[in-house]
Amino acid sequence: MCGRFVSSNSPERIAEFFGATLDVGSLGQNYNVAPTNDVYGIVAPADAPTPLVRAFHWGLVPSWAKDTRIGSRMINARAETVADKPAFKRLLVKHRLIMPMDGFYEWQAIPGRKVKQPYFIRRRDHEPLAAAGLWSVWRDPDAGDDAPWLHSCTLITTAANTTMSPVHDRMPVFLPRDDWSRWLDPELRETAAITSLLRAAPDDLLELVPVSTEVNNVRHKGPELIEPIEPDQLAI
């Protein structure tokens, strides 16, 4: 699973990079995005001339959910089964989005140590990553027709590539630039064509940067979290 990532770019920078239009205010910089946080998502409604940058709650709350608690268990969807799971298969056809991020975190078990080594995983060129995701809308069924809609999302993961596999057996699906418009295209509704886009990133795309265990605490949100350390600096 992927449970933490970095979002430090402004919404203006995200919109420019992805050729989208802003439809959200700033969520602020967050170097330790965790489930239930609000995150940026890029969607392409059929009635919009360009993709839109909007805000989503991370942790999918399906339209049929009784309450929002299910969202904490639906932060990821597996690429191998996303077309079959009842909570995801309709969204795969109609509600796809891109989750922009600067990188994400994973933890590696170290023989002889109780503390896992956290890594910040980013593009080698430090450009933003385009993670594939799904989104949904939900409204409290007991709150009446005037209740606000909650827009939520989940991140799609796949089997780790060679770069990631020493640290974790899963990784987010990162879409290459050539696939962005196809992934977001509301006219693309053929399941086989959609799932063909869900593949692991090339082995040379990412780099793993060892960082401090300060990232383990979700209350820590600052840029110091992605500063490289020597692995032997980690407490035993």
Secondary structure, 3 states (H helix, E strand, C coil): CCCCEEECCCHHHHHHHHCCEECCCCCCCEEEECCCCEEEEEECCCCCCCCEEEEEEECCCCCCCCCHHHHHHCCEEECCCCCCCCCCHHHHHHCEEEEEECEEEEEECCCCCCCCEEEEEEECCCCCEEEEEEEEEECCCCCCCCCCCEEEEEEEEEECCCCCCCCCCEEECECCHHHHHHHHCCCCCCHHHHHCCCCCCCCCCEEEEECCHHHHCCCCCCHHHHCCCCHHHCCC
